Amino acid sequence: MLFYFVSRAKLQNSKGFLLLCCSAFNVLCFSQICKFAGFFNCFASLRLYALILASAFIMQSCSSGSGPKKDKGQQSSDSISFKENFPKGKVIEQVICKNDASQSYALYLPANYSTEKSYPVIYAFDPHAEGKLPVSLYKDLAEQYGYILVGSNNSKNGTTWEDSQNIANKLFADVGNRLSLNTQRIYVLGFSGGARVANALAIANGSIAAVICCGASAPMAKMEAPRDNYSFFGIVGNEDFNYVEMRKYDMIDLAGKNIKHLLITFDGKHEWPSVGIMDDAFWWVALNDMRKNTAAKNEVLIAKRYQPALKQIELYQEKKQVFETYKLCQKTINFYDGLADLSPCYSIYKALQSDPEVDKQLKLEEGSWTEEEELKQHYLKALQTQNLSWWNKNIATLNQKIKTGTDKNKVLMNKRLLNFLSLAAYMQTAGALKQNNLPAADFFGKIYVLVDPTNNEANYLMGAVFAKTGNNEEAIRSLNRAIENGFTDTARLKKDEAFSGIKNTKEFEDVVKGIK
């Protein structure tokens, strides 16, 4: 039920003949790797790779100097010739790809961006192809860390893996040709279905140094021979219906692999993380670069962020918050391994690994995973077999358990179940409306509102059901509830054929005017 939903051109300032020879060798190696790995888009990737190498040879004849440049905090790069100038320090909502006008992306360049330097880049994938959303959310972080931030306006849920790869390859190629990138520091970021795309791209593409997955982790496609020379950073809300999936992926799927990985959680649902939470991810990839490139190591900045973590660990110890101490030690070691003196952390962490309280908390959480997965399946079956009376009773019970529960893990599990049911009911309602199966849409829509009464989409879809069944008064009421709960998409409302029967009424005009 859940959404399961650059090629690298290294243009060194060396002799053109040597570059061409190396490039030819790389193409041969790449073709063998593709053949061995069984990539879905092997031949398309080879063509793109060959085009970029050809471009590299042409650009080489116009370059000068005997070695790569290094700039204040940025690594050397070869992709700075013939680059375009875009507005800096502002979000550009739509940049049209030169070789495919059907594709575009949102873009943010740091205020100090220059075509004479090279910059790390983060490609963001939103599940609804709203590239400007993550770019707008995290532009201040991009400014702070000196990253180029790109958001795809084409990648979205419901797209096949082959099409997702094509979209990504065109995006990577366009950005690589027009902007000055540090090709050693290419990262991908995604939320929900976009995270599944991002993770699959990281596993399949040797040019990607790290992936940041938010709200989902299982890659969109299974690879026969996945690479493991990249890093994984996961972020998930403790009320997110994909919480267990992400915990298992971090603790089980990545265990024993040569992939540096970490999962952090926050108090929240299935949503793009706040700027404060995402800051950890941007800092994580910066630290990973410092580990690889000693010239980029910033001792002052590391100490500025490492010392407060040590103080917080001490504070947790003083308050005898054993499990919190354990988790923060684990996170701190993962962040600063090889970059700071971690002996204080290691001594505390090793002692806590055998602490009964830590063992108890880990077992309690892991024990709830099986129960949660079984309850999900139980409720999915109930969507097809139980009536509204049953749903009223069971949703009331879940809400009561959340309100009065004393076991934190159980309370969070029940919240995740409600959020899972919200998604399941949404998919059923939207699907029934698309098929014009109005009895089913009415049934699932009522469950959607019951499960998630303050969700503006639930009320909007229920309004569509009422309008299509001729209950105009309830349709207007539902639309007003949607607006009260944050619905703002005027264009969607005006275009929606479900409301064609009431679009010329004063009541509908008042609804439209009420949208802020």
N, C-alpha and C positions, 0 to 999 in steps of 0.2 A: 504493500500500500504506500510505502514511503517513496519519495523521489530518488531514484537511483540514476538518479540522474545525480636560438630558437633553433630553430636551426642555429647553429653557432658558427659565425664567421669570424675567425680570429685573424685580424689583419695586422700583422706585426710590421714595424718599420724596418724590414730587412730586404734583401735582394729579391726582386720579383721572381727570378728563376727558382730560388730556393722555396719561396712561398708556393709557387705553382706545383713544384714537386711534392712538397708536404701536403698540399691540398689534394693532389691526385691520390696520394697514399691514404689520406683521411677518407676520401670517397670510397676507396676500395674497402677499407676497414668498416666504414659505416654500412656499406651494402651487405657485408657478411654478418654484421651484428643484427641488422634488420631481418636477414634471412633466418638467422638462428632464433631470434626472439619472436618471429611471427607477428610483427606489428601489423595492425589492420591497414595502415596507410603507407606501407613501406615504399612503394614506387613513387607515390606523390611526394613523400618526404625526400627521396633521393633527388627528384627533379628540383625541388626547392633548394636542397643543399647545394646542388650543382650550380644553380643560378646565383646563389649567394657567393660561392667560391669564384665564379666568373666575375662578379662585381668586385670581389676583393682584388683580383688580378688587375682589373682596369683602374681601380682606385689607387693601387700600389704605385703606378707610374706617376701619379701626381703627388705622392707623399714625399716628405723629406725628413732628415734626421737619422741618427744611427741607433736609436733605442726608444722604448716606450716612455711616455711622460708620466710623472707622478705629481699629483696635486693634493694639497691640504686635505687629508682624510680620504682621498679617493685613490683607488687602485689604477694602475696603468691600463690603458685600453687602446684598441686599434680602430675603433669605429667612430672617429670624430671628423672625417673628411666629408665635405659636401653636405653638411647637415642643415636643416631648415631652422629658421627662427620662429618660434611660437610665443604668444604672450606668456609671461612668467608671473608666478605668484598669484594665479587666478585659475579657477576651474573652467576648462573649455568643455562644454557638454557634448560636442559632436565634432570629431575629426574624421572626415571621410577617407577611407582607404583608397590609395591611388589606383591600385590594380583591381579593385572590386568596389564599385560605388554603393553596393548593397550593404557593405560592412562599414561600421564606424566605431569609435571609442571615445570615452571621456578621458580627459588628460589634465594632469597637474604637473607643472614644472616648478622646482624651487626658485625662489626669487633670484638666487645667485647663479642660476643655470647659464652656462656658456657653451657654445658649440666648440670651443677650444679645450674643453675638459670632458671627462667621461663620468657617468653617474650610474649608480645602482638603479634597477627598475623593478617595480612590483606590478604584476599584471593581476587585476582583480576580476573575479567572475561572480556575478550576482545571479540567483536562480531565475530572475524575471527579466534578464537582459537590461537592467537599469544600471548601466556603467557609472552614471554620475552619482549614484547613491554611495558606494564605498569611496569613490574619489572625493566627494564632498565631505563625507564623514571623517576621513583620515588625512585630509590635505595638510592640516597643521602638523601632524606627525611626519609626513613626507617632507615638509619644510624643515622641521627640526633635525631630521636625520640626513637630509640632502638626497632623498630618493625621488626618482621620477615615479609617478603613480598613474597607471592606465587602467581604465575599466571598460570591459567589452560591452557593447550595446547589442550584441547578437547572440552570445552564448546564453542559453536558458534551459530550464527543465523541459523534458519531452523531446530533446534533440538526441539523435543517435550518436554513438561514440565516434563513428567515422566523420559525421558532420561536425561534431565538436572539435575533433582534431583539425579539420579543414579550417574552421573558424579561427582556432588558436594559431595555426601556422600562418594564415594571412595576417592576423593581428601582429604576431611576432615579426614577420617580415616587414610590414609597413613601418612599425615603430623602429625597428633596427635600421632601416634605410634612412629614416628622417630625423632620428634623434641620436645624440651622443651617448652611447651606452657603455657601461663597464661590463663586458661580456662574461667576466668571472663572477658577476653578482646579479644574476637574473633570478627573480623569485616569483612564485605564484601564490595567490590568495583567493579563497573562495568561501562562500557561506551556503549551507544546506546543499542543494543540488549543485551549486557552483563549487562547493568544496570537493564534491565527488569528481567533478571535471578537473579541478586543480590538482588533486592528488594523483589521478590517472596520468595527467600530463607530466607531473614530476617523476613518476615511476618510469614513464616511457621515454622521456626526453633528457638526454645527457647534459644539456646546457643549463638545466635548471638546478640551482644550488640548494634551494629550500622551498618547502611548501608550508603555508599557514592555512589550516583547515578549521573552519568555524561551524559548529552545529551539525557536522557530519564528517565521516572519515573514510568509509568504505569507498575505494576508487570506483569510478564509473564503469571501468572495464577491467577484466582480469588479464594479467600479463603472464605469458608462459615463462619468460625469463626476466623478471623485474630487476631493475638496477637497485643498488643499495648505497650508492655514494652521494647521498643527499641528506638533508636534515628535515625532520617533521616537527611542526609545532601545532598543537591542537588547543582549541578554546571551546568550551561548552558551558551552557548554563545548567545549574543543578536541577532546574525544572524542565529542561529540554527533553523531548521525547526520544532524542537520539543520544541521551547521556550514557546509557549502558553500552551502546554501540561504540562510542568514543573511548570509554574506559577500557573495554575489551581490546580495542584496536591498539591502544597504547601499551597495555599491560601484557597482552597475549600475542597479537599479530606481529608487533615489532620487536618482541622479546628475542634476544639472541642474534638479531640482525645488525649489520654494520651501519645502522642508521641512528644518528643522534636524535633523540626524540624526547618530547615533554608534553604533557597535557595539563592545562590549568583550567580551573572552573570558576564561575562567578555566580552570584545570586541573580538568576534570571531565567527567561524562557528561551524559545527558539527564535533568536534574533541576532542581527549583526552586533558584535560586542561594542561596548562604549569605548571612547577614545582612551580612557585610562587603562582599560584591560588590553586593548590592542597595542598600547605602548610596550607592553612586555614582549609582544611578538616582534615589533620593529627593533627593539633592543637585542632580542635573541639573535636575529640574523646579523646584526652589527657585531655582536660578540663572536659569532661563528667566523666572521670575516677576520676579526682580530686574531683568532686562533690560527688561521691559515696564513695570514699576512702580518708578520710581526711589525712591519713598518707602520701598519694602521693602528697598532695597539695604543690606546689612550689611558695611561695609568691613572691620571687625575679623575677622568670620568668614571672609570671602573670603581675606584675607591669611593667616589661620591655616591654610587648606588649600592656598592657591596656593604659598606659600613652600616647603613641603616638596616639592612637585612640581618646582620649579626646582632644588632641591638634589639630587633624585634624577636629574634630567637631567644635572647636572654630574657626578654619580657615574658614570653610564653612560658619559659622555664620557671620564672618566679611565680607565675600564676598557676603553675602545675597543669598547664594545658598540654598534655603529653602528645596527643595526636596532632595538634596544630604545630607543635615544635617539630615533630617528625616530618610532616609535609613540607614545612618551610625549609628545613635542612635539605631535604631531597631536591627541592626546586633550586635552592641557592647553589648546591654542588653542581647541578646540571647547567646552570647559567655560567658559573665562573670557573669551571674546571680548566686548569692550565693557564688561568689568567690572574689568579689571586691566591694568597695563602689560605687554603681551606682546612688546615689542620683543626681549628676550633670546631668547624662544622662536622668534619669527619668523625671526631671523637664522640660528639653528641649523637650523631646519626647511627654510628655502629652500636652504641649502647641501646638506643631506642629500637633497633631492629629486632631485638629479642625481648622487648618490653611487653608484658601481658596485655596492657591496655591497647597498645598499637595492634597487636595480633587480634585482639577482640574486635576492634573497629574495622579492620580490614576484612575479617571473616563475616561480620554483620553486613557490610556493604556487598561483598561478593555473593553472600547468601541470598540477598534480595534480588539479584539480577535474574536468577531463574524464575522466581516468583513473578517478577515484573513482565518478563517475556511471555510467560504462560497466561497472565491476565490480559495482555494485549491480544493474544490469539482468541481468548475467551470472548472479549468484547467485539472483535472483528466478526466472529461467528454470530454474535447476538445482533449485530446490525442487520443480518439477513433473516433472523429467526424470531426476534422478540418484538413485542408491540410497544406503543408509546407509554402505556401504563408501567410496563417493566422498566423502561428507561427512566421514567420519572423517579421511581423508587430507588434504582441503583445509582443514579447521579446524585440524588439527595444523600444517600449513604456515603458516597465518596466525599462529598463536600463536608459532611459531618465528621468523618475521620480526619480530614485535613484541619478542620477547626479545633477539634478536641484532642487530637493525637499527641502523645508525649514522646514517641520514638521519632527522632528527627529523620532517620532514613526512611521510615514508613510514610511519614508526611510528605517528604519529597517524592517518593515513589508514586503516591496517589496524585500528586500535582502533575507529575509527568504523564500519568495515565489519562488524566483529563485533557492535557495538551495533545496527547496522541489521538484521543477521540475527536478532538476539535479538527485535527488535520484529516482524519478518516471521514468524518461527517462532511467536511468541506468538499473532499474529492467526490464523494457519492452524490452530494447535492449538485455540484457543478456538472458532473457527468450526466446526471438525469436531466438537467435543464438543457444541456447541449443536444441530447437525444429527444427532447420534448416529451419526456416521460413525466408528466406532471404529477401523477399520484406518488411516484417514487421521490420526485423532487420535494414534494410537500412533506413527506414522511421524514426524509433525511434532513431537510431544512429545519424542521422543528426540533430534531435531535441536536443539530448544530447549535441552534439558539439556546437550547436547554443546557448543553455542555459548556458553551462559551457565550453567555448572554451579552457581554460588553464588547464582543468582537464585531467591528463595523461590517466586515465581509459577510458574517452570518446574517446580520439584519438586512444587508443589501440583497443577498440572494433570496432571502425569504420574501422581501418586497417584490422581487422579480416573479416569484412563484405566485404570490397573491395577484399581481397585475395580470399574469397570463391566464389565471383561472377566473378573472373577472371580479375579484374582491378588491375593488379600487380603494376603499376606505382603509383596509388593513395594509394595502401596498404603500399608501402614503405614510401611515403610522410607522411601518418598518423602515422606510427611507429616512424618516426623521430620526428614528433611533440610531440608524447608521451614521447620520451626520453628528448626532450628539456624542457618538463614540469615535469620532475622528475621520469619517469618510470625507474626502476632499476632491475626488476625481470627477469634476464637472463634465469633462469631455466624454468620459465613459458613460455617465448617466444619460447624457443627451443622445448618444449614439445607440444605446441599448434598445434593441427592437422589442424586448420584453415589455417595455413601457410605452409602446406605440399607441395603445388605446387610451392613455391618460396624458400624453404629452401636451395636448392643447388645452388642458384644464388649468384653472387658476391655482388649484391645490398643487399641481406638479410644478408650476412656475414658482410658487412660494418655496417649494422644496429646493429648487435650483438656486434661488436667491439666498436661501439659508446656508448654503455651503460657503465656508470661509476659505 
